[in-house]
Amino acid sequence: MRMIGLIGGMSWESSAEYYRILNRGVRDRLGPTASARCLLWSFDFSEIEALQHRGDWPALADRMVDAARRLEAAGAGVLLICTNTMHRMAPEVQAAVGVPLLHIADPTAERIREAGFRRVGLLGTAFTMEQDFYKGRLATRHGLEVLVPGEADRATVHRIIYEELVAGEVRPESREAYRAVIGRLVEQGAEAVILGCTEIMLLLGPGDSPVPLFDTTALHAEAAVAAALAG
């Protein structure tokens, strides 16, 4: 089994879910006492969040590259960035190390295509919904048409992530707000919806949407298990 290197703490709420899913996946494949071989580099998310909202992406790239190199030096054979937004600097991270970086968008898109969907809604931080690093990969590499919420809905989705979900707060009124956003995406023609922030799975489940939801946290972690065991 290859060592899985996790670049996490963004937020720790979703990193804890990664750890749970990784270990559950290895146990299910190898037996009741088996668990994942993994290393976690956990950031102080308050520092990351401040740099994100200042738009200091070069400083964020430096931190991500440093974390990736440390994990590789410690023996990681495959790397995961445990957040969708920070895949903005996935190319810089992959270029800096000699082990594969498993991009969070790829297993998600593959599962969507396997299910027969091509037009998908995307929920995530404003950075993920508005910038091209994520939508562009889904479109150019996987042939998906990506729909994002309108401006007011994007602001609502972003606010709930940063003010509530990263702090582990799950509020019924926020669930209702997300349900309404999903409903409007479906009205635009979305056949499925990507939960493109690793904390959204804390708030939403299959019963909250009239179309299938694709949870990037679970799909990313499951793909990491497969990659580690294949090695």
C-alpha positions as CSV (number, residue, x, y, z in Angstrom):
1,M,0.0,0.0,0.0
2,R,1.4,3.4,-1.0
3,M,1.5,6.1,1.7
4,I,-1.2,8.8,1.1
5,G,-0.1,12.3,1.7
6,L,-2.9,14.7,2.7
7,I,-2.6,18.5,2.5
8,G,-5.4,19.4,4.8
9,G,-6.7,21.7,7.5
10,M,-8.6,23.7,4.9
11,S,-10.8,23.2,6.9
12,W,-10.1,20.5,9.5
13,E,-13.8,19.6,9.5
14,S,-13.5,18.2,6.0
15,S,-10.0,16.8,6.6
16,A,-11.5,14.7,9.4
17,E,-14.0,13.3,6.9
18,Y,-11.1,12.4,4.5
19,Y,-9.4,10.5,7.3
20,R,-12.6,8.6,8.1
21,I,-13.4,7.7,4.5
22,L,-9.8,6.7,3.7
23,N,-9.7,4.3,6.7
24,R,-13.1,2.9,6.1
25,G,-12.2,2.3,2.4
26,V,-9.1,0.4,3.3
27,R,-10.9,-1.6,6.0
28,D,-13.6,-2.6,3.5
29,R,-11.1,-3.8,1.0
30,L,-8.5,-5.4,3.2
31,G,-10.3,-6.6,6.3
32,P,-11.6,-5.3,9.7
33,T,-8.3,-4.5,11.2
34,A,-6.7,-2.8,8.2
35,S,-6.3,1.0,8.0
36,A,-4.8,3.5,5.7
37,R,-1.2,4.4,5.6
38,C,-1.3,8.2,5.5
39,L,0.4,11.4,6.5
40,L,-1.4,14.7,7.1
41,W,0.0,18.2,6.8
42,S,-2.6,20.4,8.4
43,F,-2.6,24.1,7.9
44,D,-4.1,26.8,10.2
45,F,-7.0,27.7,8.0
46,S,-7.4,31.2,9.4
47,E,-4.1,32.0,7.7
48,I,-5.1,30.4,4.4
49,E,-8.5,32.1,4.4
50,A,-6.9,35.5,4.9
51,L,-4.6,35.0,2.0
52,Q,-7.5,33.7,-0.2
53,H,-9.6,36.8,0.4
54,R,-6.6,39.1,-0.2
55,G,-6.1,37.3,-3.5
56,D,-2.5,36.4,-2.6
57,W,-2.4,33.3,-4.7
58,P,1.4,33.2,-5.1
59,A,1.9,33.1,-1.3
60,L,-0.7,30.3,-1.2
61,A,1.1,28.4,-3.9
62,D,4.4,28.6,-2.0
63,R,2.7,27.1,1.1
64,M,1.1,24.3,-0.9
65,V,4.3,23.4,-2.6
66,D,6.2,23.4,0.7
67,A,3.6,21.1,2.2
68,A,3.7,18.7,-0.8
69,R,7.5,18.5,-0.7
70,R,7.5,17.8,3.0
71,L,5.0,15.0,2.5
72,E,6.9,13.5,-0.4
73,A,10.2,13.6,1.7
74,A,8.4,11.8,4.5
75,G,7.4,8.9,2.2
76,A,4.1,9.8,0.6
77,G,3.6,8.0,-2.7
78,V,0.4,9.8,-3.8
79,L,-0.8,13.3,-2.8
80,L,-4.2,14.9,-2.1
81,I,-5.1,18.5,-1.7
82,C,-8.1,18.2,0.7
83,T,-10.0,21.1,-0.6
84,N,-11.4,22.1,-4.0
85,T,-10.5,25.8,-3.9
86,M,-6.8,25.2,-3.4
87,H,-6.6,23.1,-6.6
88,R,-6.1,26.5,-8.1
89,M,-2.4,25.8,-7.6
90,A,-2.5,22.1,-8.4
91,P,-0.2,22.6,-11.5
92,E,2.5,24.3,-9.3
93,V,2.2,21.5,-6.7
94,Q,2.5,18.7,-9.3
95,A,5.4,20.4,-10.9
96,A,7.3,20.6,-7.6
97,V,7.1,16.9,-6.7
98,G,7.9,13.5,-8.2
99,V,4.8,11.6,-7.0
100,P,1.3,11.9,-8.5
101,L,-1.2,14.5,-7.3
102,L,-4.7,13.1,-7.5
103,H,-6.8,16.1,-8.7
104,I,-10.2,16.3,-7.0
105,A,-12.1,17.2,-10.1
106,D,-11.1,14.0,-12.0
107,P,-12.7,11.2,-10.0
108,T,-15.8,13.5,-9.7
109,A,-16.1,14.0,-13.4
110,E,-15.4,10.4,-14.2
111,R,-18.3,9.3,-11.9
112,I,-20.6,11.9,-13.5
113,R,-19.8,10.7,-17.0
114,E,-20.2,7.0,-15.9
115,A,-23.7,8.0,-14.7
116,G,-24.5,9.4,-18.1
117,F,-24.7,13.1,-17.2
118,R,-23.1,16.0,-19.1
119,R,-24.7,19.2,-17.8
120,V,-23.9,19.7,-14.1
121,G,-24.4,22.5,-11.5
122,L,-21.4,23.5,-9.4
123,L,-21.6,24.6,-5.8
124,G,-18.4,25.8,-4.0
125,T,-16.6,28.8,-2.8
126,A,-16.8,31.9,-4.9
127,F,-13.3,31.2,-6.1
128,T,-14.3,27.8,-7.3
129,M,-17.5,28.9,-8.9
130,E,-16.2,32.0,-10.6
131,Q,-12.6,31.2,-11.6
132,D,-11.7,28.9,-14.5
133,F,-9.2,26.5,-12.8
134,Y,-12.0,24.1,-11.8
135,K,-14.8,24.7,-14.3
136,G,-12.2,24.7,-17.1
137,R,-10.8,21.3,-16.2
138,L,-14.3,19.8,-16.0
139,A,-15.1,21.2,-19.5
140,T,-11.8,20.7,-21.4
141,R,-10.7,17.3,-19.9
142,H,-14.0,15.7,-19.3
143,G,-16.5,17.3,-21.7
144,L,-18.9,18.6,-19.0
145,E,-21.1,21.7,-19.3
146,V,-20.9,23.5,-16.0
147,L,-23.6,25.7,-14.6
148,V,-23.0,28.0,-11.7
149,P,-25.6,29.9,-9.6
150,G,-26.4,33.5,-10.1
151,E,-24.5,36.3,-8.3
152,A,-26.7,36.5,-5.3
153,D,-26.8,32.7,-4.9
154,R,-23.1,32.5,-5.2
155,A,-22.7,35.0,-2.4
156,T,-25.0,32.9,-0.2
157,V,-23.2,29.6,-0.9
158,H,-19.8,31.2,-0.3
159,R,-21.0,32.9,3.0
160,I,-22.4,29.8,4.5
161,I,-19.2,27.9,3.7
162,Y,-16.9,30.4,5.4
163,E,-19.1,31.6,8.2
164,E,-20.6,28.3,9.2
165,L,-19.4,25.0,7.6
166,V,-15.7,25.5,8.2
167,A,-16.6,26.0,11.8
168,G,-18.7,22.8,11.9
169,E,-22.0,24.7,12.1
170,V,-24.9,23.0,10.3
171,R,-28.0,25.2,10.3
172,P,-31.4,24.1,9.0
173,E,-32.0,27.5,7.4
174,S,-28.7,27.2,5.5
175,R,-29.8,23.8,4.2
176,E,-33.0,25.3,3.0
177,A,-31.0,28.1,1.3
178,Y,-28.8,25.5,-0.5
179,R,-31.9,23.5,-1.5
180,A,-33.3,26.6,-3.2
181,V,-30.0,27.3,-5.0
182,I,-30.0,23.7,-6.3
183,G,-33.6,24.1,-7.4
184,R,-32.7,27.1,-9.5
185,L,-29.7,25.2,-11.1
186,V,-32.1,22.4,-12.0
187,E,-34.4,24.9,-13.6
188,Q,-31.4,26.0,-15.7
189,G,-31.0,22.4,-16.9
190,A,-28.6,20.9,-14.4
191,E,-28.9,17.1,-14.6
192,A,-26.7,16.7,-11.4
193,V,-24.9,18.9,-8.9
194,I,-21.3,18.8,-7.8
195,L,-20.7,19.6,-4.1
196,G,-17.5,21.4,-5.1
197,C,-16.5,22.4,-1.6
198,T,-15.3,19.7,0.8
199,E,-17.5,21.0,3.7
200,I,-20.8,21.0,1.8
201,M,-21.3,17.3,2.5
202,L,-21.7,18.3,6.1
203,L,-24.9,20.1,5.2
204,L,-26.4,18.3,2.3
205,G,-27.4,14.7,1.5
206,P,-29.2,12.9,-1.4
207,G,-32.6,13.8,0.0
208,D,-31.8,17.5,-0.3
209,S,-31.8,17.6,-4.1
210,P,-34.2,16.5,-6.9
211,V,-31.1,15.5,-9.0
212,P,-28.1,13.4,-8.0
213,L,-25.4,15.0,-5.9
214,F,-21.7,14.2,-6.4
215,D,-19.7,14.7,-3.2
216,T,-16.1,15.6,-4.1
217,T,-14.8,14.7,-0.6
218,A,-16.0,11.1,-0.7
219,L,-15.1,10.6,-4.4
220,H,-11.6,12.1,-3.9
221,A,-10.9,10.0,-0.8
222,E,-12.2,6.8,-2.5
223,A,-10.0,7.4,-5.5
224,A,-7.0,7.8,-3.2
225,V,-7.7,4.4,-1.6
226,A,-7.8,2.8,-5.0
227,A,-4.5,4.6,-6.0
228,A,-2.8,3.6,-2.8
229,L,-3.8,-0.1,-3.1
230,A,-2.9,-0.2,-6.7
231,G,0.6,0.8,-5.8
